[in-house]
Structures are given as structure tokens and as C-alpha cells.
Amino acid sequence: MGPKVRIMMMEEQKAAVFIQAWWRGTLVRRTLLHAALRVWIIQCWWKQKLVKLQEKRRRTSLEFYARQEWAAVKLQSWFRMWCIRLRYCRLLHAVRIIQVYWRWHSCHTRGFIQGHYDLKENQLNLQLEICLGSQACRVQQCIPLPIKE
């Protein structure tokens, strides 16, 4: 073998080593790219899970806050209702006292009429009691009814 052949073989060997290095580099870069894509996919999935978890926590805390607010509003409403009902009952009691005295006064100053009647076959039995102040008058009367036979 001559020096030219040796140089040629060395160049071929260098070229083969260069191609092998390039191919191994391509394989390594492809493997790294696939690994990076897988890592990116896992990171995206994990971020989605975290967002969902945070949303769930936020919603839970919001529902808890809303429940507390509703309970506070309900309690305030019941207390206002109780206060108003208590005031209404006091006013109603005062009205009843005034009505009793007013009725007693009007009965003793103006008087009143009470009575009842019975209707039998051909007569009307009427009983009336008229009170004026301290005086009372009772009227009892039977009125025949004209019935044509």
C-alpha cells in the first residue's frame, strides 16, 4: 500500500467517523427532543391539575363565604322580624285596651240594642233589649204573620 491509499483510507475513515458522529448526534438530539416534549406534556398536565385544584379550592372557599353571609343575613332577618313582631304585639295590646275602654264608653253613653227572633209557622217571636246608659228596656212581642191559605 502506498501513501496515497493510506491517506485515502484515513480520509474515508475520518469521513465514516464524521458520519457516525453526526448520526449519533442526531439520535441524541432526537432523544433529547422527545424527552423535552414528554417533559413539556407532563408539565402542561400538571399545570392543568394545579389550576383545577386551585379552582376547586377557590369555589369551596367562595361557597363557604356565601353560606356564612347567607346565615348572617338570615339571622339578622329573624332578629328584625322578632323586634317588629314584639313591637306589633305591644301595639296590638295597646289597641285592644283602647278598644275595650272605647266600647265600654260608647255602650254607656250611646247605648246598644241586642235581640233575637224565632220564626214559627205563622208568627214571629221577637225579643229585644235596648240599653241606654244605665237604663235597660226589654221588649218581647209575638207578631202574627198573615198567611193566605
Solvent accessible surface area in square Angstrom, and as a share of the most:
residue,aa,sasa,rsa
1,M,167,0.74
2,G,27,0.26
3,P,105,0.66
4,K,168,0.71
5,V,74,0.42
6,R,153,0.56
7,I,96,0.49
8,M,119,0.53
9,M,103,0.46
10,M,119,0.53
11,E,103,0.46
12,E,111,0.50
13,Q,121,0.54
14,K,143,0.61
15,A,49,0.38
16,A,44,0.34
17,V,86,0.49
18,F,145,0.61
19,I,107,0.54
20,Q,90,0.40
21,A,54,0.42
22,W,140,0.49
23,W,117,0.41
24,R,146,0.53
25,G,19,0.19
26,T,33,0.19
27,L,69,0.34
28,V,86,0.49
29,R,140,0.51
30,R,113,0.41
31,T,86,0.50
32,L,111,0.55
33,L,108,0.54
34,H,79,0.35
35,A,43,0.33
36,A,56,0.44
37,L,86,0.43
38,R,153,0.56
39,V,78,0.45
40,W,151,0.53
41,I,105,0.53
42,I,109,0.55
43,Q,92,0.41
44,C,46,0.27
45,W,132,0.46
46,W,136,0.48
47,K,126,0.53
48,Q,113,0.50
49,K,91,0.39
50,L,67,0.33
51,V,94,0.54
52,K,134,0.57
53,L,76,0.38
54,Q,112,0.50
55,E,66,0.30
56,K,142,0.60
57,R,155,0.57
58,R,129,0.47
59,R,134,0.49
60,T,79,0.46
61,S,67,0.43
62,L,98,0.49
63,E,89,0.40
64,F,109,0.45
65,Y,126,0.48
66,A,54,0.42
67,R,143,0.52
68,Q,97,0.43
69,E,79,0.36
70,W,160,0.56
71,A,51,0.40
72,A,44,0.34
73,V,83,0.48
74,K,75,0.32
75,L,119,0.59
76,Q,99,0.44
77,S,42,0.27
78,W,138,0.48
79,F,126,0.52
80,R,132,0.48
81,M,116,0.52
82,W,142,0.50
83,C,50,0.30
84,I,118,0.60
85,R,151,0.55
86,L,67,0.33
87,R,166,0.61
88,Y,126,0.48
89,C,53,0.32
90,R,158,0.58
91,L,102,0.51
92,L,52,0.26
93,H,116,0.52
94,A,44,0.34
95,V,67,0.39
96,R,139,0.51
97,I,77,0.39
98,I,115,0.58
99,Q,72,0.32
100,V,93,0.53
101,Y,146,0.56
102,W,148,0.52
103,R,144,0.52
104,W,150,0.52
105,H,87,0.39
106,S,22,0.14
107,C,46,0.27
108,H,90,0.40
109,T,82,0.47
110,R,166,0.61
111,G,19,0.18
112,F,76,0.32
113,I,121,0.61
114,Q,104,0.46
115,G,52,0.50
116,H,104,0.46
117,Y,142,0.54
118,D,69,0.36
119,L,118,0.59
120,K,115,0.49
121,E,163,0.73
122,N,86,0.44
123,Q,65,0.29
124,L,41,0.20
125,N,33,0.17
126,L,44,0.22
127,Q,68,0.30
128,L,56,0.28
129,E,48,0.22
130,I,53,0.27
131,C,18,0.11
132,L,105,0.52
133,G,28,0.27
134,S,119,0.77
135,Q,136,0.61
136,A,72,0.56
137,C,70,0.42
138,R,191,0.70
139,V,55,0.32
140,Q,136,0.61
141,Q,96,0.43
142,C,81,0.49
143,I,63,0.32
144,P,107,0.67
145,L,63,0.31
146,P,128,0.81
147,I,100,0.51
148,K,194,0.82
149,E,211,0.95
